[in-house]
Amino acid sequence: MLPSAESLEGKPVPTVTFKARPDDRWRDLTSDELFKGRTVVVFSLPGAFTPTCSSTHLPRYNELAPVLHAHGVDEVLCISVNDAFVMNQWKAGQDAGNITVIPDGNGDFTTGMGMLVDKRDLGFGSRSWRYSMLVRDGVIEKIFIEADKEGDPFEVSDADTMLAYLAPQAQVPEPVVMFSRPGCPHCARAKQALHDQDIHFTEISEDQKINSIVLRGITGRMTWPQVFIGGELVGGADDVQAWLANRT
């Protein structure tokens, strides 16, 4: 049986040592290093590379991390019962530079949280239940635990729910997606313009099976880059710069 939120809030996080590989070198990371004297958002999930974790849970936290930072969060951690190699490879493939992945390969932290569950029916062995929490100075202030029911529920541990708790009046930025081509100078100019305004964007590159024909089918244009903001096509580098100028 999973613990209740009430039984965990106000309690310290488990004291463990994680076997991590930041910068591709083994390093022991302790709970104190991660949590003591800091405000940290944690989201935990069943496994790297799994569908909901890869399509929604991690990407949205990565997208909203700058907003969380702006409201006092020092770091956003993703903890999963996977080894360091798997977690690092997943993060790289997800282009999740705003997230720190923490491998709980032995399940020590997850066990201490009372969140270790049996996933042998899927061939996963023991994994983490899906939850998120806000931790201040090593103490759990707020935790969102998915309902204890069949399947892989994903209703309350999402980034938007966490942000709504932390900063109800926060303005959520529109999602920005850029279709780009490697070596394209106009793409580089558009990227730099967005970076200069501290605007996070998702890049879909030509080397990800997006060619000019596909680009025209999506945008009606064949020139690179093409940028969508809030689901609306803005256009190329000049259009992005004009949009940014009008925004300010």
VMD Tcl script that draws the C-alpha trace (Angstrom):
set ca {
  {0.00 0.00 0.00}
  {1.28 3.45 -0.90}
  {1.78 6.04 1.85}
  {-0.58 9.00 2.06}
  {0.55 12.53 1.34}
  {-0.36 13.50 4.91}
  {1.97 10.85 6.32}
  {4.94 12.21 4.34}
  {4.49 15.98 4.43}
  {6.60 17.58 7.15}
  {8.97 14.60 7.19}
  {12.61 14.58 6.00}
  {13.53 12.88 2.75}
  {15.36 9.53 3.06}
  {19.07 9.71 3.81}
  {20.80 7.75 1.03}
  {23.79 7.86 -1.29}
  {23.11 7.83 -5.02}
  {25.62 6.30 -7.45}
  {25.63 8.88 -10.24}
  {27.78 9.70 -13.26}
  {27.69 13.46 -13.86}
  {30.19 14.34 -16.61}
  {30.58 10.58 -17.23}
  {32.51 10.05 -14.00}
  {31.34 8.08 -11.00}
  {30.36 10.23 -8.06}
  {28.50 9.56 -4.83}
  {25.71 12.09 -4.28}
  {24.18 12.23 -0.81}
  {20.73 13.40 0.20}
  {22.36 16.26 2.10}
  {24.15 17.48 -1.03}
  {20.93 17.49 -3.00}
  {18.49 18.82 -0.43}
  {20.11 20.51 2.58}
  {19.67 24.28 2.61}
  {17.96 24.22 -0.76}
  {14.49 24.31 -2.34}
  {14.12 21.37 -4.70}
  {11.35 19.98 -6.88}
  {11.47 16.21 -7.32}
  {9.46 14.14 -9.74}
  {9.76 10.38 -9.75}
  {8.55 7.95 -12.39}
  {8.51 4.26 -13.30}
  {11.36 4.32 -15.78}
  {13.49 6.10 -18.32}
  {12.45 5.67 -21.96}
  {8.89 4.61 -21.02}
  {6.03 6.30 -22.94}
  {4.39 8.71 -20.48}
  {7.70 9.55 -18.83}
  {9.30 10.43 -22.18}
  {6.39 12.10 -23.94}
  {4.94 14.19 -21.12}
  {6.35 13.94 -17.61}
  {10.01 14.83 -18.22}
  {9.52 17.23 -21.17}
  {6.99 19.41 -19.36}
  {9.16 19.70 -16.25}
  {12.07 20.60 -18.51}
  {9.92 23.24 -20.19}
  {8.64 24.76 -16.94}
  {11.93 24.53 -15.02}
  {12.88 28.16 -15.77}
  {9.54 29.30 -14.32}
  {10.06 27.13 -11.24}
  {13.56 28.62 -10.83}
  {12.10 32.12 -11.07}
  {9.88 31.27 -8.09}
  {12.62 30.08 -5.76}
  {13.39 26.52 -6.85}
  {17.12 25.78 -6.86}
  {16.98 22.54 -8.83}
  {14.54 20.14 -10.49}
  {15.41 16.47 -9.94}
  {14.09 13.41 -11.72}
  {14.56 10.25 -9.66}
  {13.96 6.82 -11.11}
  {14.93 3.23 -10.27}
  {17.36 3.03 -13.18}
  {21.14 2.99 -13.35}
  {23.27 6.03 -14.09}
  {24.05 5.03 -17.67}
  {20.37 4.66 -18.56}
  {19.39 7.93 -16.88}
  {22.17 9.89 -18.58}
  {21.38 8.48 -22.02}
  {17.69 9.21 -21.58}
  {18.35 12.80 -20.55}
  {20.63 13.34 -23.55}
  {18.03 11.95 -25.94}
  {15.34 14.12 -24.39}
  {17.49 17.27 -24.62}
  {16.46 17.92 -21.01}
  {19.17 20.34 -19.99}
  {17.03 21.92 -17.26}
  {16.64 18.64 -15.35}
  {19.11 16.82 -13.09}
  {18.57 13.08 -13.41}
  {19.28 11.04 -10.29}
  {19.72 7.24 -10.64}
  {18.21 5.30 -7.75}
  {19.47 2.03 -9.18}
  {19.16 0.05 -5.96}
  {15.83 1.65 -5.06}
  {17.14 2.90 -1.70}
  {15.56 6.36 -1.89}
  {12.34 5.01 -3.39}
  {12.07 2.37 -0.68}
  {12.61 5.04 1.97}
  {9.79 7.06 0.45}
  {7.51 4.01 0.56}
  {7.09 4.26 -3.20}
  {8.76 1.06 -4.41}
  {6.20 -1.03 -6.29}
  {6.21 -4.41 -8.00}
  {6.28 -4.15 -11.80}
  {7.29 -7.73 -12.49}
  {4.17 -8.23 -14.60}
  {5.83 -5.90 -17.13}
  {9.29 -7.38 -16.70}
  {10.45 -4.24 -14.89}
  {11.11 -5.76 -11.47}
  {10.73 -3.16 -8.70}
  {10.19 0.43 -9.78}
  {9.04 3.75 -8.39}
  {5.41 4.81 -8.22}
  {4.80 8.13 -9.94}
  {4.84 11.19 -7.66}
  {6.25 14.71 -7.32}
  {7.21 16.77 -4.29}
  {8.49 20.13 -3.14}
  {11.34 19.78 -0.65}
  {12.67 22.67 1.44}
  {15.90 22.14 3.38}
  {15.47 18.38 3.23}
  {11.85 18.39 4.47}
  {8.88 17.45 2.30}
  {6.58 20.46 2.18}
  {4.12 19.15 -0.41}
  {3.81 15.85 -2.25}
  {1.51 14.78 -5.08}
  {1.08 11.00 -5.30}
  {-0.76 9.36 -8.17}
  {-3.84 7.37 -7.22}
  {-3.21 3.75 -6.27}
  {-4.99 2.10 -9.17}
  {-4.30 -0.15 -12.14}
  {-2.01 0.98 -14.92}
  {0.18 4.05 -14.84}
  {-1.99 6.95 -13.68}
  {-0.67 10.41 -14.46}
  {-3.01 13.05 -13.08}
  {-1.37 15.03 -10.24}
  {2.42 14.65 -10.42}
  {2.79 16.82 -13.52}
  {4.78 20.06 -13.76}
  {1.70 22.28 -14.13}
  {0.22 20.99 -10.87}
  {3.50 21.63 -9.07}
  {3.77 25.14 -10.49}
  {0.16 25.90 -9.55}
  {0.96 24.94 -5.94}
  {4.24 26.83 -5.79}
  {3.16 29.99 -7.64}
  {-0.56 30.09 -8.49}
  {-0.22 33.44 -10.30}
  {2.80 32.42 -12.37}
  {2.59 33.13 -16.07}
  {3.23 29.96 -18.07}
  {5.15 30.65 -21.29}
  {3.76 29.52 -24.62}
  {5.53 26.43 -26.00}
  {8.10 27.25 -28.69}
  {9.08 24.69 -31.34}
  {11.74 25.25 -33.98}
  {12.22 23.17 -37.13}
  {15.88 23.59 -38.04}
  {18.65 22.33 -40.33}
  {22.23 21.60 -39.15}
  {24.66 24.27 -40.31}
  {21.90 26.72 -41.24}
  {23.03 30.29 -40.37}
  {19.44 31.55 -40.19}
  {18.61 28.76 -37.73}
  {21.59 29.80 -35.60}
  {20.35 33.40 -35.67}
  {16.85 32.40 -34.57}
  {18.23 30.22 -31.78}
  {20.45 33.02 -30.53}
  {17.56 35.49 -30.56}
  {15.47 33.12 -28.42}
  {18.40 32.37 -26.09}
  {19.02 36.10 -25.63}
  {15.46 36.48 -24.36}
  {15.82 33.38 -22.13}
  {13.06 31.61 -24.05}
  {13.19 27.81 -23.89}
  {12.38 26.03 -27.14}
  {12.17 22.51 -28.49}
  {14.26 21.93 -31.59}
  {13.27 19.42 -34.27}
  {16.20 19.06 -36.62}
  {16.37 17.91 -40.22}
  {18.54 15.01 -39.06}
  {15.49 13.75 -37.12}
  {13.83 12.68 -40.40}
  {12.37 16.13 -41.07}
  {13.16 17.05 -44.69}
  {12.01 19.98 -46.83}
  {8.93 18.10 -48.07}
  {7.83 17.29 -44.53}
  {8.56 20.88 -43.50}
  {6.35 22.19 -46.31}
  {3.59 19.78 -45.31}
  {3.68 21.09 -41.73}
  {4.30 24.80 -42.31}
  {3.51 25.48 -45.96}
  {7.11 26.69 -46.41}
  {10.39 25.08 -47.46}
  {12.93 27.45 -45.88}
  {14.71 26.88 -42.58}
  {14.08 27.54 -39.76}
  {10.33 27.58 -39.11}
  {9.25 28.47 -35.59}
  {5.93 27.86 -33.88}
  {4.99 29.78 -30.74}
  {1.88 28.74 -28.82}
  {0.85 26.49 -31.70}
  {0.94 29.35 -34.22}
  {3.48 29.58 -37.05}
  {5.69 32.65 -36.61}
  {8.12 31.87 -39.43}
  {11.85 32.21 -39.99}
  {14.64 34.08 -38.25}
  {13.50 37.55 -39.35}
  {9.96 36.75 -38.24}
  {11.19 35.53 -34.85}
  {13.19 38.71 -34.32}
  {10.17 40.83 -35.26}
  {7.96 38.81 -32.89}
  {10.46 39.32 -30.07}
  {10.65 43.07 -30.77}
  {6.86 43.38 -30.66}
  {6.72 41.25 -27.51}
  {8.79 43.74 -25.55}
}
mol new
graphics top color blue
foreach p $ca { graphics top sphere $p radius 0.5 }
foreach p [lrange $ca 0 end-1] q [lrange $ca 1 end] { graphics top cylinder $p $q radius 0.2 }
display resetview
